[in-house]
Amino acid sequence: MNVRTRIAPSPTGDPHVGTAYMALFNWAFARHYGGQFLLRIEDTDTARSTPESEASIFAALQWLGLDWDEGPDVGGAAGPYRQSERREIYAQYAQQLVDREQAFYCFCTKERLDRVRSEQQAAKQTTRYDGCCLGLTADAVAQRVAAGEEHVIRMCVPDVGECTFEDELRGPVTIPFSQIDMQVLVKSDGMPTYHLAVVVDDHLMGITHILRGEEWLNSVPKHVLLYQYLDWPMPKLLHLPLLRNPDSSKLSKRKNPTSILYYRDEGFLPEALLNYLGMMGWSMPDESEIFTKAQMVKAFDEKRISVGGPIFDQAKLAWLNGQYLRQLSASEFIAQTQSWMFNQDRLSQLIPLVQERVEKFSDLAPLVDYLVGARKTLTPDNFLHKTLDRDANVKILHHTSALLDDLRHWEREAIFELCQDLAQALDLKFRDYLFPLFVAISGRGVSLPLFDSLIFLGPDLSRARIRGALDAFSVSGKERKRLDKSLVKVTALLSSGQ
Ligand code: GLU
């Protein structure tokens, strides 16, 4: 069987374990059938896509050892593999759809669309574009475009009937067209939306099987229509179940670290993480829990994928990682710990922080324990402070965590400024403001300098610790909403520079 699979991550934020999970299944599927696995970067959201995020996707996949045959860095015959470099290709197909009256120019303003939406909501109808610009003549369109009027291109969707398609894991799925919006295909900035780009790219790149998250199931009717409009054969679809938190909600960083690089920096072996992801909704024919990626490739059978939401459980992952560590020979163990932390590069970042503070080598370990190891579990007692009460601690941790999540460049100066501005906006003495952060990062109120610690630990561990510190306070959903609101006000204050 000819097989070409792909993953198509968007380079926004940290490389997500969900991406690693999809990558593993697409990779194993392609390798099992002797096909190719592609990496495509979906960076059409120009406001949110960053080169740093793209680089961290590469780094994360390379660390995991999931190699791709074609992609932005390695090239390939179906390139370019970055959607931002394929604008003319999408424009050409968008025009073809317009010419065949399968898509249309839409000049509706945001105000009008909002009004229609509220009216539909009030009438308890499915919110959907009402077709206002469908009847415009070609001349009227040409005039309005020539006059520079802002516009998008939308696809035509029938009002009646239904779309039935086959999901290889779920069987036939039927969705009425009345629930499908007349999707924007080309945005006012000329960039394609996901829906146009994914169909065009999957076709032109010869993708035969699409393995992706189940959150895309409801979009399939739009894609089915586009494949029909363009007279292209539809690839086979396999919508994998989403990874879940232990409470069955969708995996979220509030409840589980989601950045792949967190697991690297915390000291997991890539083999163990891959093995664990391989157990998410799939099992080996003999049900063995410990298997290598080569064994997974050999035994891979998509029929063994189950669609019930698999729970991503930290304790189980840690157990599995322990199994891997125990299997290593002493010399492999030494090599692994060296490459993780005890290497020239990491130590030369660490030593300048401690050299001035020690009198003998035996002072080293207690100073750096939280930098080379996990910090202890926290309770509210760790945050007792002469001026900060519980709520003040919680607010500092919540706001700092949210702002650090959005910080693109993990640089000392930028983090320092962010903290200084936030302390000011919260009307706190800088020293007091820093106290809960010291505790969150090191487990104690006094430690090595905070900003050096944040840089040494890196964004993934630092963010996870500050976010995780909030758990000590059992913040309720209601309180979180209040905090989110307060954050909006503080952010407005920060951006107005006051
Ligand atoms: N950019 C989409 C995502 O990251 C790709 C979805 C797909 O595989 O079609 O979820």
Boltz pocket constraint, residues with backbone or C-beta under 6 A from the ligand:
constraints:
  - pocket:
      binder: B
      contacts: [[A, 6], [A, 7], [A, 8], [A, 9], [A, 10], [A, 42], [A, 198], [A, 211], [A, 212], [A, 213], [A, 216]]
      max_distance: 6.0
